[in-house]
Amino acid sequence: MVSRDNSSTSFGAVADVYESARPEYPSAAVEWLLEPALGAGRRPLVADVGAGTGKLTRIITAAGCDAVAVDPDPAMLDALRVAVPGVPAHVGTAESLPLDDGSVDAVLLGQAWHWVEPVAASREIGRVLRPGGTLGLIWNIRDESEPWVRRLNSVVSRGGALAMFDDGPPPIAEPFRQLDEERWTWTRVVNRSQLTDLVRSRSFYITATADERNCIDRDLATLFDELGLHRSTTIDLPYVTRAFRSTTTTP
């Protein structure tokens, strides 16, 4: 990942909250991203770029792949090494990968492509992929078709991914040309504490001033009270998982 400000490298300060609060990815979605690599007739090597605490890495390995993790934040990689022991983990970005030419079968980014410069990242990912290798992009997105989720997003910011999707599919460049897309809808049961931690794991909250955080906390408390979320009371948080994949073009 690359940051156009300090936001993309802010997560390490709350790595434990990030790990506990952020949702897992649907296994079916990750397996769809990996289909071309898994069909190559050998155990594929997959780079998880912007790997964070390893939310995506662990599903990559569970799908039958070897993995290597890359993230710009050493604190996040420290958490990943605990969560997914044995996976090589390196500091790096999508635009500058610490990987050899043609060394991996797929490169996946979870919740990360909206942080990158797409032309430079596409070129660099194409460099490390074997011929016919796969670029996979995936996001868990809170489903704004639910009215209370729209209210939540008005309090906590819709985020860079939704702003990107307002303009269409994720932008890519050579050696990638076409993105295939699939979607999965699902719900996650959460309580007040978990929703609060989810917000506090977001870059806009981490980088906010103390006054801004206090304002967000007050608005969240008002919303949660109106929803009847008290202590162990739970609510279904709906998600749409959007997954995109593309393979390298041949010269």
Residue pairs with C-beta under 8 A, 6 or more apart in sequence:
1 8
1 9
1 49
1 50
1 71
1 72
1 93
1 94
1 109
1 112
1 115
1 116
2 8
2 72
2 93
2 94
2 95
2 115
2 116
2 117
2 120
2 121
3 9
3 72
3 115
4 115
5 207
6 207
7 115
7 203
7 204
7 206
7 207
8 50
8 72
8 115
8 203
9 72
9 73
10 203
10 206
10 207
11 18
11 52
11 73
11 75
11 76
11 201
11 203
11 206
12 73
12 74
12 75
12 76
13 75
13 206
14 200
14 201
14 206
15 53
15 75
15 76
15 78
15 79
16 79
17 197
17 200
17 201
18 52
18 53
18 76
18 79
18 201
19 53
19 55
19 79
19 83
20 197
21 194
21 197
21 198
21 200
21 201
22 52
22 53
22 55
22 111
22 140
22 198
22 201
23 140
23 188
23 239
24 55
24 59
25 55
25 56
25 59
25 110
25 138
25 140
25 241
26 184
26 186
26 241
27 59
27 62
27 63
28 184
29 138
29 182
29 184
29 241
29 243
30 56
30 59
30 60
30 63
30 108
30 138
30 243
31 38
31 63
32 182
32 243
32 245
33 106
33 108
33 134
33 136
33 138
33 243
33 245
34 44
34 46
34 60
34 63
34 65
34 106
34 108
34 134
34 136
35 245
36 106
36 132
36 134
36 245
36 247
37 44
37 46
37 65
37 105
37 106
37 133
37 134
38 44
38 63
38 64
38 65
40 105
40 132
43 64
43 65
43 66
44 65
44 66
44 104
44 105
44 106
45 65
45 66
45 67
45 68
45 103
45 104
45 105
46 60
46 65
46 66
46 67
46 68
46 104
46 105
46 106
46 107
46 108
47 67
47 68
47 69
47 70
47 97
47 99
47 104
47 106
47 107
47 108
47 128
48 54
48 56
48 57
48 60
48 67
48 68
48 69
48 70
48 108
48 109
48 110
49 70
49 71
49 92
49 93
49 94
49 97
49 107
49 108
49 109
49 112
49 125
50 70
50 71
50 72
50 94
50 109
50 110
50 111
50 112
50 115
51 57
51 69
51 70
51 71
51 76
51 77
51 80
51 89
51 110
52 71
52 73
52 76
52 79
52 80
52 110
52 111
53 76
53 79
53 80
53 83
54 69
54 79
54 80
54 83
54 84
54 87
55 110
56 108
56 110
56 138
57 67
57 69
57 80
57 83
57 84
57 87
58 83
58 84
60 67
60 108
61 67
61 84
61 87
65 105
65 106
67 84
67 87
68 87
68 88
68 89
68 90
68 99
68 104
69 77
69 80
69 84
69 87
69 88
69 89
69 90
70 89
70 90
70 91
70 92
70 93
70 97
70 98
70 99
71 77
71 80
71 89
71 91
71 92
72 91
72 92
72 93
73 91
74 91
77 89
77 90
77 91
80 87
80 89
81 87
81 89
90 98
90 99
91 98
92 98
92 99
93 116
94 109
94 112
94 113
94 116
94 120
94 121
94 124
94 125
95 116
95 117
95 120
95 121
95 124
96 124
97 124
97 125
97 127
97 128
99 128
100 128
101 127
101 128
102 127
102 128
102 129
102 130
102 131
103 128
103 130
104 128
104 129
104 130
104 133
105 129
105 130
105 133
105 134
106 129
106 133
106 134
106 135
106 136
107 125
107 128
107 129
107 133
107 134
107 135
107 136
108 135
108 136
108 137
108 138
109 116
109 136
109 137
109 138
110 138
110 139
111 138
111 139
111 140
111 161
112 137
113 121
113 137
113 164
113 170
114 159
114 160
114 161
114 163
114 164
114 170
115 160
118 170
118 171
118 172
118 173
119 173
122 135
122 172
122 173
122 174
122 175
122 176
123 173
123 174
123 175
125 135
126 174
126 175
126 176
126 248
129 135
129 248
131 248
131 250
132 247
132 248
132 250
133 247
133 248
134 245
134 246
134 247
135 172
135 176
135 245
135 246
135 247
135 248
136 243
136 244
136 245
137 170
137 179
137 243
137 244
137 245
138 241
138 242
138 243
138 244
139 161
139 241
139 242
140 239
140 241
141 161
141 162
141 165
141 239
141 240
141 241
141 242
142 149
142 152
142 153
142 237
142 238
142 239
143 149
143 185
143 238
143 239
143 240
144 150
144 153
144 158
144 162
145 238
146 238
148 223
148 227
148 235
149 237
149 238
151 223
152 195
152 223
153 162
155 216
155 219
155 220
155 223
156 199
156 202
156 204
156 205
156 216
156 220
157 202
157 204
159 202
159 204
164 170
164 171
165 242
169 179
169 181
169 244
170 179
170 244
172 179
172 246
174 249
175 248
175 249
176 246
176 247
176 248
176 249
177 246
177 249
178 246
179 244
179 245
179 246
180 244
180 245
180 246
181 242
181 243
181 244
182 243
183 240
183 241
183 242
183 243
184 240
184 241
184 243
185 238
185 239
185 240
185 241
186 238
186 239
186 241
187 236
187 237
187 238
187 239
188 236
188 237
188 239
189 234
189 235
189 236
189 237
190 198
190 234
190 235
190 237
191 229
191 231
191 232
191 233
191 234
191 235
192 224
192 229
192 230
192 231
192 233
195 220
195 224
195 229
195 235
195 237
196 220
196 224
199 205
199 216
199 220
200 206
205 213
205 216
208 216
224 230
227 235
229 235
